[in-house]
Amino acid sequence: MNKAQQLEKQYHFQVYNRLPVTLSHGKGALVWDTKGNEYLDAFGGLAVNNLGHCHPKIVAAIKEQAEKLLHASNFFYNEPQSLLAERLAKLSGLDRVFFCNSGVEAMEACVKLARKWGKKNGKSGDVITLSEGFHGRSVTTIAMGMPSYQEGFDPMPTGFDQVPFNDFEALKAKVNEDTIAIGFETIQGSGGVNVIDGEFLKKTRQLCDDLNILMIIDEVQCGVGRSGKFYAYQHFDVKPDIVATAKALAGGIPIGSIMAKEEVASALGFGDHGTTFGGNPFACHVANAALDAIEEEGLVDGAAEKGAFMMELLKEKVAGLTSVKDIRGLGLMLGVELNRPARPVVDKMFEHNILGNAAHGTVVRFLPPLVITKEQIERVVDELVWALNQTD
């Protein structure tokens, strides 16, 4: 145990079940620890490092803006924020943007906006979410997600209800004209890499239109190119009313945002919502550089191509194993569901210097940087096969 690990054990809240490695630096899809060992990152910082580690455009943007202005507060205009707002509005197909610092803040803003809109439209009902969802770790967002994250934190906030994932008939039976919003992830992350059904999504959009209910889509993990579209809902030709985004938006620098239709965003007036750090010129300038890199390097289409390649490879090499129940995902957000716990498999892959992750207990989740090569993908899949055989 090195000094960093000793200090963590002594002083940090013991809330993370960490892999026994202290990372030092990275480049592309590779990282190194303090002993000089090299690892292939198939986890991507929980879908933050879409551009990999130390992408030259991100490094240059950090240096450039650090010498100009880091923070000034939202009592003033700043150009990087305004430019990023325009880009996200156009990329999402929505009208207005609010900036914050993280995915959980984005989802909190979605709920707050939806409730204010609901009051203005004579609604006082629930926000409906889907089972196995994960929307953050604040008290509000755990009330929207899986019961396992709520244990020990009662009482839960009221005003939320839930129906099974992809079950339109259950959703239809639950909502009424007083319902404020329906919110969900397009691809569930912590829930085990579950992809929304296209027909469910289209029927839900029509249901929202019929009953004047807001559709909130959580793209915090699956957005910013990871699915093979900039936002995963764009696979299904459906436009939400509010979208949450964060994680990969600034290549590793914390930032979050929500986008909304004009008629929804206008429910908030001066002083109704705000943030100290959200939308600061530093984070927004780096985010603009990240979007430049994603566009210039064709990483969205690349995620679709590499994701299809990895899916076929998994089906070829893994699907025949008795321990594998299912392989699912979209783009470079893939999950291999097992008939037993996934963490021992992740630990075995770590022995061969592959960084992975277990989700929902039995799913090996892959969220590699979008810059990963096909050769590196082949290595990840081969090591997964080895780890599965070792743990059978």
C-alpha positions in Angstrom: 0.0 0.0 0.0 1.6 3.3 -1.1 1.3 6.7 0.6 -1.8 7.8 -1.4 -3.6 4.6 -0.5 -2.6 4.9 3.2 -3.8 8.5 3.4 -7.1 7.6 1.7 -7.8 4.8 4.1 -7.1 7.1 7.1 -8.8 10.3 6.0 -11.2 9.9 3.1 -14.8 8.9 3.6 -14.9 5.1 2.9 -17.5 5.2 0.1 -15.5 3.9 -2.9 -14.6 0.2 -3.4 -11.4 1.1 -5.4 -9.2 -1.0 -7.5 -5.7 -1.3 -5.8 -3.9 1.1 -8.1 -2.8 4.7 -7.9 -2.9 6.3 -11.3 -0.3 8.9 -12.3 -0.8 10.0 -15.9 -2.4 9.0 -19.2 -2.4 9.4 -23.0 -5.2 8.4 -25.3 -6.7 5.2 -24.1 -3.7 4.3 -21.9 -2.9 5.2 -18.3 0.1 4.5 -16.1 0.3 4.1 -12.3 2.9 5.5 -9.9 5.0 2.3 -10.4 5.2 2.8 -14.2 2.7 0.0 -15.1 0.6 0.6 -18.2 -3.1 -0.1 -18.3 -5.7 0.0 -21.2 -8.6 2.1 -20.1 -11.9 0.4 -21.0 -13.8 2.5 -18.5 -13.1 6.0 -19.6 -13.5 7.7 -16.2 -17.2 6.6 -16.1 -17.8 8.0 -19.6 -16.0 11.3 -18.9 -12.9 10.7 -21.0 -14.5 10.4 -24.4 -11.4 12.1 -25.8 -9.1 9.9 -23.9 -6.4 11.2 -21.6 -4.5 14.4 -22.2 -5.9 15.1 -25.6 -3.8 17.9 -27.1 -6.8 20.2 -27.8 -8.0 19.8 -24.2 -4.5 20.5 -22.8 -4.0 23.5 -25.0 -7.5 24.9 -24.1 -6.8 24.5 -20.4 -3.5 26.4 -20.7 -5.0 29.1 -22.8 -8.0 29.9 -20.6 -6.1 29.5 -17.4 -4.0 32.5 -18.4 -7.1 34.6 -19.2 -10.0 34.1 -16.8 -11.1 31.2 -14.6 -14.2 32.6 -12.9 -16.2 35.8 -12.8 -19.7 34.6 -11.8 -22.9 34.7 -13.7 -23.5 38.4 -12.9 -21.5 39.0 -16.0 -21.5 37.8 -19.6 -18.6 35.6 -20.8 -18.0 34.7 -24.4 -17.1 30.9 -24.0 -20.4 30.4 -22.2 -22.5 32.1 -24.9 -20.7 30.2 -27.7 -21.2 26.9 -25.9 -24.9 27.7 -25.3 -25.4 28.2 -29.0 -23.6 25.0 -29.9 -25.5 22.8 -27.4 -28.8 24.3 -28.5 -28.1 23.4 -32.1 -26.6 20.0 -31.3 -29.6 19.0 -29.1 -32.3 20.6 -31.4 -33.6 22.6 -28.4 -33.7 26.3 -27.7 -32.2 27.3 -24.4 -29.3 26.1 -22.2 -28.5 26.4 -18.5 -25.1 25.5 -17.2 -24.1 23.8 -14.0 -21.2 21.6 -12.8 -22.3 18.0 -13.0 -24.9 15.4 -14.0 -26.6 15.4 -10.7 -26.9 19.2 -10.8 -28.3 19.0 -14.3 -31.0 16.5 -13.2 -31.9 18.6 -10.2 -32.3 21.6 -12.6 -34.5 19.4 -14.8 -36.8 18.6 -11.9 -36.9 22.2 -10.7 -37.7 23.5 -14.2 -40.4 20.8 -14.7 -42.1 21.7 -11.4 -42.1 25.4 -12.1 -43.5 24.7 -15.6 -46.1 22.4 -14.0 -47.3 25.1 -11.6 -47.7 27.5 -14.5 -49.7 24.9 -16.3 -52.0 24.0 -13.3 -50.3 20.7 -12.6 -49.2 19.3 -9.2 -48.7 15.6 -10.0 -45.7 13.4 -10.1 -42.5 13.1 -12.1 -42.5 9.5 -13.4 -39.3 7.6 -13.9 -38.3 4.1 -15.1 -37.1 1.2 -13.1 -33.3 0.5 -12.9 -32.6 4.1 -13.6 -29.8 6.2 -12.1 -29.9 10.0 -12.1 -27.4 11.0 -9.5 -26.8 10.8 -5.7 -28.5 13.8 -4.3 -31.6 13.1 -2.2 -33.9 14.2 -5.0 -32.2 12.1 -7.7 -32.0 8.9 -5.6 -35.7 9.3 -5.2 -35.9 9.0 -9.0 -33.7 5.9 -9.3 -33.2 2.4 -8.0 -34.4 1.6 -4.5 -30.9 0.2 -3.5 -29.5 3.8 -3.6 -32.3 5.0 -1.3 -31.6 2.6 1.6 -30.8 4.4 4.8 -31.7 7.9 3.5 -35.4 8.0 4.3 -37.6 9.9 4.2 -37.6 10.2 0.4 -38.9 13.4 -1.2 -42.4 13.1 -2.5 -43.7 13.8 -6.0 -42.0 10.8 -7.7 -43.3 7.5 -9.0 -41.9 4.7 -11.1 -42.9 2.2 -13.8 -40.9 -0.8 -15.3 -38.4 0.1 -18.0 -39.7 -0.1 -21.5 -43.2 -1.0 -20.3 -45.5 1.4 -22.1 -48.8 -0.1 -20.9 -47.6 0.4 -17.3 -46.6 3.9 -18.0 -49.9 4.7 -19.8 -51.8 3.4 -16.8 -49.8 5.5 -14.3 -50.0 8.9 -15.9 -52.8 11.4 -16.1 -53.4 15.1 -17.0 -51.9 16.1 -13.7 -48.6 14.3 -14.3 -45.8 16.9 -14.7 -43.0 14.9 -16.5 -41.7 11.5 -17.5 -37.9 11.3 -17.1 -35.4 8.5 -18.1 -32.0 7.6 -19.5 -31.9 6.7 -23.2 -29.3 4.0 -22.3 -29.2 3.1 -18.6 -25.7 3.0 -17.2 -25.7 1.9 -13.6 -28.8 -0.1 -14.3 -26.8 -2.5 -16.5 -26.5 -0.9 -20.0 -30.2 -1.2 -21.0 -31.2 0.5 -24.2 -34.5 2.3 -24.5 -36.9 0.6 -26.9 -37.6 2.8 -30.0 -41.3 2.1 -30.0 -41.6 2.8 -26.3 -39.9 6.1 -26.8 -42.1 7.2 -29.7 -45.3 6.1 -27.9 -44.1 8.0 -24.8 -43.5 11.1 -26.9 -47.1 10.9 -28.2 -48.4 10.3 -24.7 -46.6 13.4 -23.5 -48.1 15.4 -26.3 -51.6 14.1 -25.7 -51.6 14.9 -21.9 -49.2 17.9 -22.0 -46.5 16.1 -20.0 -42.8 17.0 -20.3 -40.4 14.4 -21.6 -37.0 14.7 -19.7 -34.1 12.7 -21.1 -31.0 12.0 -19.1 -28.0 11.9 -21.5 -25.4 12.4 -18.7 -23.6 9.1 -19.4 -24.7 8.1 -22.9 -24.4 11.6 -24.5 -21.6 13.6 -26.2 -21.1 11.0 -29.0 -20.8 7.8 -27.0 -23.8 6.1 -28.6 -22.9 6.8 -32.2 -25.1 9.9 -32.2 -24.3 13.1 -30.4 -27.2 12.4 -28.1 -28.6 8.9 -28.0 -32.3 10.0 -28.4 -31.3 11.1 -31.9 -31.2 7.5 -32.9 -35.0 7.4 -32.6 -36.2 10.6 -34.3 -37.7 11.9 -31.1 -37.3 15.4 -29.6 -37.5 15.7 -25.8 -38.6 18.8 -23.9 -35.6 18.9 -21.6 -32.3 17.1 -21.8 -29.6 16.7 -19.2 -25.9 16.4 -20.2 -22.6 16.4 -18.4 -19.6 14.0 -18.0 -17.8 14.1 -21.3 -18.8 17.6 -22.3 -15.5 19.2 -21.4 -13.0 16.3 -21.8 -12.5 15.8 -18.1 -13.2 19.2 -16.7 -16.4 19.3 -14.6 -19.4 20.8 -16.4 -23.1 20.0 -16.7 -26.0 21.5 -18.6 -29.7 21.2 -19.4 -31.3 22.2 -22.7 -35.0 22.9 -23.1 -37.6 24.0 -25.5 -38.4 27.8 -25.3 -41.9 27.3 -24.0 -40.5 25.2 -21.1 -37.4 27.2 -20.3 -39.4 30.4 -20.1 -41.1 29.0 -16.9 -38.0 30.2 -15.0 -37.5 33.9 -14.5 -34.8 36.0 -12.9 -33.7 34.5 -9.6 -35.6 31.3 -10.0 -32.4 29.3 -10.4 -28.7 29.9 -10.5 -25.2 28.6 -9.8 -21.9 30.0 -8.6 -19.5 28.0 -10.7 -21.8 26.7 -13.5 -20.9 28.1 -17.0 -17.6 29.6 -15.9 -15.4 30.7 -18.7 -12.7 28.1 -18.0 -15.0 25.0 -18.2 -16.9 26.5 -21.2 -13.8 27.2 -23.2 -12.5 23.7 -22.6 -15.9 22.3 -23.6 -15.8 24.2 -26.8 -12.4 22.7 -27.5 -13.8 19.3 -26.7 -16.6 19.7 -29.2 -14.2 20.9 -31.8 -12.1 17.8 -31.4 -15.1 15.5 -31.5 -16.3 17.1 -34.7 -12.9 17.4 -36.4 -11.9 13.8 -35.6 -15.3 12.3 -36.6 -15.6 10.7 -33.2 -19.4 10.3 -33.2 -19.4 8.3 -36.4 -16.3 6.5 -35.1 -18.1 5.5 -31.9 -20.8 4.0 -34.0 -18.3 2.1 -36.2 -16.1 0.9 -33.3 -19.1 0.1 -31.2 -20.5 -2.2 -33.9 -17.0 -3.8 -34.2 -16.8 -4.4 -30.5 -20.3 -5.8 -30.4 -19.6 -8.3 -33.2 -16.4 -9.3 -31.5 -18.1 -9.8 -28.2 -20.8 -11.9 -29.9 -18.2 -14.0 -31.6 -15.9 -14.6 -28.7 -18.0 -14.2 -25.5 -21.6 -15.1 -26.3 -20.9 -18.8 -26.4 -19.7 -19.0 -22.8 -22.2 -20.5 -20.4 -21.6 -17.6 -17.9 -22.9 -15.0 -20.4 -26.6 -14.2 -20.4 -26.7 -11.2 -22.7 -24.7 -8.6 -24.6 -26.3 -5.2 -25.2 -25.6 -1.6 -25.8 -25.2 1.1 -28.4 -22.1 2.6 -29.8 -19.2 2.5 -27.3 -21.5 1.9 -24.3 -21.7 -1.9 -24.0 -22.6 -4.4 -21.3 -22.0 -8.1 -20.9 -24.5 -9.6 -18.5 -23.4 -12.6 -16.6 -25.3 -15.3 -14.6 -23.0 -14.4 -11.6 -21.3 -11.4 -10.0 -19.3 -9.3 -12.4 -16.8 -7.7 -10.0 -14.5 -10.8 -9.8 -14.3 -10.7 -13.7 -13.4 -7.0 -13.6 -10.7 -7.8 -10.9 -9.3 -10.6 -13.1 -9.1 -8.2 -16.1 -7.2 -5.8 -13.9 -4.6 -8.5 -13.3 -3.9 -8.2 -17.0 -3.9 -4.4 -16.9 -7.4 -3.8 -18.3 -9.5 -1.2 -16.5 -13.2 -2.1 -16.5 -16.3 -1.8 -14.3 -19.1 -3.8 -12.9 -22.7 -2.4 -13.1 -25.9 -3.6 -11.5 -24.1 -6.5 -9.8 -23.9 -8.9 -12.8 -22.9 -6.7 -15.8 -19.4 -6.0 -17.0 -19.7 -2.4 -18.4 -17.5 -1.0 -21.1 -17.2 2.8 -21.6 -13.8 3.2 -23.4 -12.6 6.5 -24.7 -13.9 7.2 -28.2 -10.3 7.4 -29.4 -9.7 3.7 -28.6 -8.3 1.8 -31.5 -9.7 -1.4 -33.0 -6.6 -3.2 -31.9 -7.1 -2.1 -28.4 -10.7 -3.2 -28.5 -9.6 -6.7 -29.6 -7.3 -6.8 -26.6 -10.1 -5.8 -24.2 -12.4 -8.5 -25.6 -9.6 -11.2 -25.5 -8.9 -10.3 -21.8 -12.5 -10.5 -21.0 -12.7 -14.0 -22.4 -9.6 -14.9 -20.4 -11.1 -13.4 -17.2 -14.4 -15.2 -17.7 -12.6 -18.5 -18.2 -10.5 -17.9 -15.1 -13.6 -17.2 -12.9 -15.9 -20.0 -14.1 
